Amino acid sequence: MRFNVRVSGPLSAFVAGNVGEDGLYENVSEYVRDLIRREGAGRPRRFPRRAAAAARMSRYQLSPAAKGQIAEIYAYTHATWGRAQADRY
């Protein structure tokens, strides 16, 4: 099976950062195959300890400044990579 996918802007830069001399993968095809394998294997996308850490942190109150920073990060992630990615993190 053959796929032809176009990505541009931030997505292209993100993929480029994961392949080649500085990345974990030799080429884009290897990167995409690994993503598909991980998705097919049903591996969790989040680190397992993240949920436990979030549960511990839920008892603390964030300052208005921290809430504002989180909102900015969410808005940037949403605008750059989409809602699913922003909601994931």
C-alpha positions, 0 to 999 in steps of 0.5 A, a space after each residue: 500500500 502506498 500513501 501520499 500525505 502533505 504536511 506543511 508549516 508546524 507539522 512539517 517542522 515537527 516531522 522533520 525534527 523526528 527524522 534524519 540525523 537529529 531525529 529518532 528515525 532515518 526517514 519519514 516512512 519509518 516514522 509513520 510506520 512506527 506511529 501506525 504500529 503504536 496506534 495498532 498495538 493500542 499502546 497508551 499515548 500518555 505516560 502512565 504516570 501522568 494520570 497519577 501525577 494529575 490526581 496528586 496535583 488536583 488538590 492544589 489550586 493554580 494561581 490566576 497567572 498559571 491558569 493564564 499560561 495554561 490557557 495560552 499553551 492550550 490555545 497555541 497547541 490548538 491553533 498549531 496542531 488541532 483540538 485533539 492534540 491540545 486536549 490530549 496534553 
